Amino acid sequence: MNADGELALARRALEHLSGEQAQATVTRERSLFTRFARSEATQATAIDDTTVELLCVVQGQTGAAATNRIDDAGLAHAAQTARSAAAAAARSGPGTYPGLPSPSAIGSHEGYDAETARLDAAVAGAALADAFACCRERGLEAFGIWTAGEVLTAIAASTGTAVADSFTDAHMSVIARRADGRSGHAAATAVATASIDAESLGRAAAARVATEEPGTLAPGSYPVVLDHAAVGALLDLLGSLGFNGLAHTEQRGALCGSIGTPVAAAAVNLADLPNVPGTLPRSFDAEGVPKSSLALIQDGIAQAVVYDTRSAALAGTSSTGHALAPGGSPDGPEPSNLVLAGGDAAGVEELCAPIERGLFVTRLWYLATVEPRHALVTGMTRDGTFLIEDGVISRPLHDVRFTDSVLQILAATEALSERLRLVSDHDLYGRRFAKGVLCPALRAGAFRVTGGSA
Amino acid sequence: MSAGRVEGIDCATDAGVGIRVAVPGCGFGFAATREATKTGLEIALARAVAIARALPTTPRRASLPPVPPALGHWAGPCEIDPFELSLDERLELLLTAEALLRGDPRIVRGVAESLACRTVVAFASSDGAAFTQERTECGGGITADAAAQGETQRRSYPCAQGGSVALAGHEHLIGLDLAAHAPRVAEEAVALLSAPPCPTGRTTLVLGDEQLALQIHESIGHALELDRILLGEASYAGTSWVSPTDIGTLRYGSPLLAISADATLPEGLGSFGWDDEGVTAQRTVLIEDGILRATLSDRQSAATIGSESGGAARADGFARQPIVRMTNVSLAPGESGTLEELIADVPSGVYMETNRSWSIDDRRLHFQFGTEVGREIRAGRLGRLLRNPTYAGVTPKFWGSLEAVAGAPAWRLWGLLNCGKGEPGQYAHVSHGAAPARFADVEVGVLR
């Protein structure tokens, strides 16, 4: 499916800002969400909506208006609103927006699956039934979500930019839970629904449900093995704390003064790779700037942060194609396709092997930034926390609270698994924009536990 | 607004229809469309029915107990319509305030922002409901970020995360008087760079009313959402440490703890005429004398425990279906006078205000919060600034240590715009009323 219709709509919207420096962005979302709890379907939501965002630039100031009324009257009203906003901003003085980026050729990707775009509710129903059966066999109840979406997006700008992209995504998360509240979790995210194996997710989630009475762990620093989901959550947060070019330029970022210096173990290679297999590929950012590969940490050395047009101008450099909104988000840019390179560990068992006494974490929950400048964050473990003793996962633990620097965890990283997984929370607020972190599981020599939940 | 310039003006409008159906013998389906034409609605209806039929059957869920038909029109307060003002007029207020944040070179970013939002809802159901309601929300705030020698600190007014927003018109923003507070906000951000860190240990903790509002939100409001209690939100938002059988007997906190959910509160972001299932707005006592009395519920969850809906079903726009949300969940004022009087009895402790970070487990039991600023309490008086203050606790133990709440003159309503829940994600706008309160023997300084 191409997005020719969306590009035509973007061009039609742009005509309402004829003579201005302007950008029109069209995003159409078609999606299906099916939620389940206690092995029953609970909520199903189907969305079909189109948003047109108009950005007008006047003397370095931007005004934006969004609408889902796509007839000429609706577009004309949005255009007038954007124009008035930019003009009002300009009356306060010239702004810092350097102007819309010049048109660039964009690449293709394999991030669209026609079968997924059908949003077949029967596929969702079958996935739920498989997860329910897996859990039922083990005396557990299933909780979670299955969702799929198709997003068509197009940008037309007065600079001549005219680009369109189509992508799909599918995600399933399964929590297997015993009546006593002990739980395990597994999730999968991919471009295509066919890549989501509900039965294996149900099995994997069930396998993490502790059968013994969980123990407690005193606060302190422990060696840790973080499974893929936990690593992905930490890296996703680091994306905004460390690699946001606006925060970096304003001396608020966690990598201020650290570019070109060691910030992680030598085994850590982190990049933003928008078009490698296993990610959710995108052709361009919210300003129509092409996506391209960017090394962020190489052999443990910090290499770069990401920019949109506005933050790049402040830093005296060029956009790296990471704008989150037309004209750039007020909060700055972020990586959208983080990939942490894998190591040579065959799996979790091998990662655990050298640990005399430590912690295995399936998943993290409610991460919050405590000190952004130091990438210091806190959060809880969830759905499968275990003690590692003498090199093996020995017994379950109650969930623990940790408070640690993501950069310090990466600095203490000793080994990474060979296999990568795409990790995504799929917390889809507003217009659907699925993103994920492709990452291995890892072992770190130190992980600061600051509390427990026993 | 930042660095003397407008950083951006964003305007958004959207309109559409969401249709929820209960299919006998199957379950519920919901479909949303921007095509509010007969054809568009028929397609959406067919889609909602089709997805309900395609899912594993859940017959016991496919019905809602009847409620009296909601009929009429309701509108929230709005004295000065923000949409009737010129953009220049609204920008001027921000420009003035933001300019007063600058001056010290250690202020690396000053922001003044405002928001105005109007929601018009038309609701009809096969129960016979047919109503319209209009809600206007307005507010804003200022923030100063200071940085020097590897340290960054932030101060905000009147609160973090977008400032103070209320169900009101532009008069609410004017009343905040952002400009009057800007110099102090900037000074405190800079002063925090060199302030001593919050001490570590157990001590008496006094929370300002805004931080207490968040504490109520996270450790009481969410914990008392009946869908979570019944495990319906385990997939994403989590569950609760509270059980349905706890209602009427569970000691949630000290006898001073009195919590209500009131959707009729003037200026509350959680106020409305009817909820998004057509249930009339109401005031529910959730906790009385420290004992749990009720939960927040919608029609489905209430029916599951043999109760009537508490009128707390809310949807974030036409493309989201209603789920159990907070309305205005508030702590009743106490009898301990002003903040100064609350502190006067404290020989040694810490005062904290303005939320900076929050994290709580998926049962809403174990939490760790941080604020922008702390102050030493010595011999009954506020002392020097403390940076990076944090505290941690366990919900019933923490609320059990509540030993004093300031009186009604110190009670304020605080709006939150970023309450996330549901899949697809929904943001709810809610308010919490609170006065400063004092807690005994709390773990503070848990940062390092």
Interface residues (C-beta under 8 A of the other chain):
Chain A: S31 L32 F33 T34 R35 F36 A37 R38 E40 A41 T42 Q43 A44 T45 A46 I47 D48 D49 T50 T51 Q61 T62 G63 A64 A65 A66 T67 N68 R69 I70 A78 T81 A82 S84 A85 A86 A88 A89 R91 S92 G93 P94 G95 T96 A121 A122 A124 G125 L128 A129 F132 E141 F143 G144 I145 T147 S173 I175 R177 G181 S183 E250 Q251 R252 C256 G257 G327 P330 W365 Y366 L367 A368 T369 V370 E371 P372 R373 L376 T378 G379 M380 R382 D399 R401 T403 H426 D427 L428 Y429 G430 R432 T450 G451 G452 S453
Chain B: A3 G4 R5 V6 E7 G8 I9 D10 C11 A12 T13 D14 A15 G16 G27 F28 G29 F30 A31 A32 T33 R34 E35 A44 R47 A48 A50 I51 A52 R53 A54 L55 P56 T58 R61 S86 L87 D88 L91 L95 V108 R109 D145 A147 G150 E151 T152 L231 G232 E233 A234 S235 Y236 G238 T239 A319 R320 Q321 I323 S357 W358 S359 I360 D361 D362 R363 L365 H366 Q368 G370 N388 T390 A392 G420 E423 P424 G425 Q426 Y427 V446 L447 R448
